[in-house]
Amino acid sequence: MRPVLAAALALIASAALLGAAPAGPGPLPGRMADTGGGDQLITAVAPDTGSTTGTVTWWDRGEGGQWVESGSTPARFGANGLVDGATRKQGTNTTPTGLYDLPYAFGIQPAPPGTTYAFRPVRAESWWCQDNASKDYNRWSEPRAADCRADQAEHMITYGTQYAHALVVGFNYRAPVRGRGAGIFLHVNGSGPTAGCVSVPADAMRTILAWARPSARPHIAIGTEGGATAVTRY
């Protein structure tokens, strides 16, 4: 085999092993391993695992099965970047990569006009429990459960900017693993990187909530442009 050809093949094989995004034209969802089976998808993509910024894009699948971009916005990630959701540890300020459902929306402010997604209003007694010893671990707790310590929970109404509007991300949600992490949301930007969530500008968050349709079963895919946590792997 000629040296040039051998080198080219080696580079291709190396890219495949690293999980690089498949080459070729077409919308990002069409190049992903899975999109959740619905007709709506949100992709949250960072350049690499050390990044705290990237892009959130929301997509619709048309009648012919082709994905069409419906909107896009700058995004923020965890202060310590991103990590594979399967190995993430609680309290690391990392955003978990992976493909997740979006159980419901919530907000301190009323649901944006046009919202059809299940929307839960935040009240003074609304908490999100992150106490590993509580039966309410990684759950909305209203009022706060007796076994959920206040210093191990988020008093949601105190996050007036971030939780004006938000979507629950189904990371570690259906069958929570203690110590894996709790309270991962798509929410409004705060003053900087997040503690592990994905955040977007307020107007983009309102647009996403008005766009999301329960019947379309939207999911969110969080990942990097390439490597072992490439969004195309999920």
C-alpha positions in Angstrom: 0.0 0.0 0.0 1.3 3.4 -0.9 2.5 5.5 2.2 0.1 8.4 1.4 -2.9 6.1 1.1 -2.0 4.2 4.3 -1.6 7.5 6.2 -5.0 8.7 5.0 -6.7 5.4 6.0 -5.0 5.6 9.4 -6.4 9.1 10.0 -9.9 8.0 9.1 -9.8 5.1 11.4 -8.4 7.3 14.2 -11.3 9.8 13.8 -13.8 7.0 13.9 -12.4 5.6 17.1 -12.5 9.0 18.7 -16.1 9.5 17.9 -15.7 12.3 15.4 -18.8 13.5 13.7 -19.5 11.6 10.5 -18.5 13.5 7.4 -20.9 14.5 4.8 -23.8 17.0 4.2 -27.1 17.1 6.0 -28.5 18.4 9.3 -26.8 17.3 12.6 -29.7 15.1 13.8 -29.5 13.0 10.6 -25.9 12.2 11.6 -26.6 11.2 15.1 -26.8 7.6 16.5 -30.2 8.3 18.1 -32.6 11.3 18.4 -35.1 9.8 20.9 -37.7 8.7 18.3 -39.7 11.9 18.3 -40.2 14.7 15.8 -38.4 17.4 17.8 -34.9 17.6 19.1 -32.7 20.0 20.9 -28.9 19.8 20.4 -26.5 21.4 22.9 -23.0 21.3 21.5 -19.7 22.5 22.9 -16.4 22.5 21.1 -14.8 20.1 23.6 -15.1 18.9 27.2 -13.3 21.8 28.6 -15.6 24.4 27.1 -18.2 26.4 29.1 -19.9 27.8 26.0 -21.4 26.4 22.8 -24.6 26.4 20.8 -28.1 25.2 21.4 -30.2 24.4 18.3 -33.8 23.2 18.1 -35.0 21.0 15.2 -38.2 19.7 13.7 -38.5 16.5 11.6 -40.7 17.0 8.6 -43.1 14.6 6.9 -40.3 13.3 4.7 -38.2 12.5 7.8 -35.7 15.4 7.1 -34.6 17.4 10.1 -35.0 21.2 9.7 -33.4 23.8 12.0 -36.0 25.9 13.8 -33.8 28.1 15.8 -30.3 28.5 17.4 -28.7 30.4 20.2 -25.5 30.7 22.1 -25.4 28.4 25.2 -23.5 28.0 28.4 -22.4 24.8 30.2 -20.9 23.8 33.5 -18.1 25.7 35.1 -15.9 22.6 34.8 -17.0 21.8 31.3 -18.7 18.6 30.2 -18.4 14.9 31.1 -20.0 11.6 30.0 -23.3 11.4 31.8 -22.7 7.7 32.6 -19.7 8.5 34.8 -20.6 11.9 36.1 -20.3 12.6 39.8 -22.5 15.0 41.8 -21.0 18.3 42.8 -18.4 18.5 40.0 -20.0 21.5 38.2 -19.9 19.5 35.0 -22.7 19.2 32.4 -23.6 15.5 31.6 -23.4 14.5 28.0 -25.9 12.1 26.5 -29.4 11.9 25.1 -32.3 12.7 27.5 -36.0 13.2 27.5 -37.6 16.4 28.8 -40.1 15.4 31.5 -41.7 18.9 32.0 -41.2 22.6 32.1 -41.4 25.0 35.0 -40.9 28.6 35.9 -41.1 31.4 38.4 -42.7 33.5 35.6 -45.9 32.3 33.9 -45.6 30.0 30.9 -44.8 31.9 27.7 -47.7 32.4 25.3 -48.2 29.4 23.1 -46.7 26.9 25.6 -48.4 23.5 25.4 -45.8 21.5 27.3 -46.6 20.5 30.9 -45.6 23.5 32.9 -45.3 23.7 36.7 -45.2 27.0 38.5 -42.5 27.6 41.1 -43.9 28.7 44.5 -42.3 29.8 47.7 -42.4 26.2 49.0 -40.9 24.6 45.8 -37.5 22.9 46.3 -35.4 20.5 44.1 -33.9 17.8 46.4 -30.3 16.9 45.9 -29.9 15.0 49.2 -28.6 11.5 48.4 -30.2 10.2 51.6 -33.7 11.5 50.7 -36.6 9.6 49.1 -37.1 12.7 47.0 -33.5 12.6 45.6 -33.5 14.4 42.2 -37.2 15.3 42.5 -39.3 18.5 42.9 -40.2 18.5 46.6 -43.1 20.8 47.6 -43.0 21.4 50.4 -39.5 20.2 51.1 -39.5 16.6 52.3 -38.6 16.1 56.0 -35.7 13.8 55.0 -34.3 16.3 52.5 -31.9 18.7 54.2 -32.2 22.4 53.1 -28.5 22.7 52.5 -28.7 19.7 50.1 -31.6 21.2 48.1 -32.3 24.1 45.8 -34.9 26.6 47.0 -36.1 27.2 43.5 -37.8 30.6 43.9 -34.5 32.1 44.9 -33.1 31.6 41.4 -35.3 34.4 39.9 -33.2 34.9 36.8 -32.2 31.3 35.9 -35.6 29.7 36.8 -37.8 32.3 35.2 -38.4 29.5 32.6 -36.8 26.1 32.4 -37.1 22.5 31.2 -36.2 19.5 33.3 -33.5 17.4 31.6 -34.1 13.7 32.2 -30.5 13.0 33.3 -30.5 10.5 36.2 -34.2 11.1 36.6 -36.2 7.9 35.8 -34.1 5.6 38.1 -31.8 7.9 40.0 -28.3 6.7 40.9 -27.2 8.3 44.2 -24.2 10.4 43.8 -24.6 10.8 40.0 -26.2 14.2 40.1 -29.5 16.0 40.5 -31.2 19.1 39.2 -30.0 19.3 35.6 -32.1 21.7 33.6 -32.2 23.8 30.4 -32.7 27.2 31.9 -32.1 31.0 31.5 -28.6 32.3 31.6 -27.2 33.5 34.9 -24.1 35.6 35.4 -21.7 33.0 34.0 -21.2 29.2 33.5 -23.7 26.9 35.2 -23.3 24.3 38.0 -23.9 21.6 35.4 -27.0 22.7 33.6 -27.3 24.1 30.0 -28.4 27.7 29.9 -29.5 30.1 27.1 -30.7 33.7 26.9 -34.2 34.5 28.3 -35.8 35.2 24.9 -34.4 31.9 23.5 -35.8 30.0 26.5 -39.2 31.5 26.0 -39.1 30.6 22.3 -38.1 27.0 23.0 -41.0 26.6 25.5 -43.5 27.9 22.9 -41.9 25.6 20.3 -41.9 22.3 22.2 -44.9 20.0 21.6 -45.6 17.1 23.9 -46.9 15.0 20.9 -43.5 15.4 19.2 -41.7 13.9 22.1 -38.7 16.3 22.2 -35.4 15.2 23.6 -32.1 17.0 24.2 -28.7 15.7 23.0 -25.8 17.2 24.9 -22.3 16.6 23.6 -19.1 17.9 22.0 -18.2 18.5 18.4 -15.9 15.4 18.4 -14.1 12.9 20.6 -15.6 10.3 23.0 -18.4 12.6 24.0 -19.3 13.7 20.5 -23.0 14.6 20.2 -23.3 12.2 17.2 -22.6 9.2 19.5 -25.8 9.6 21.5 
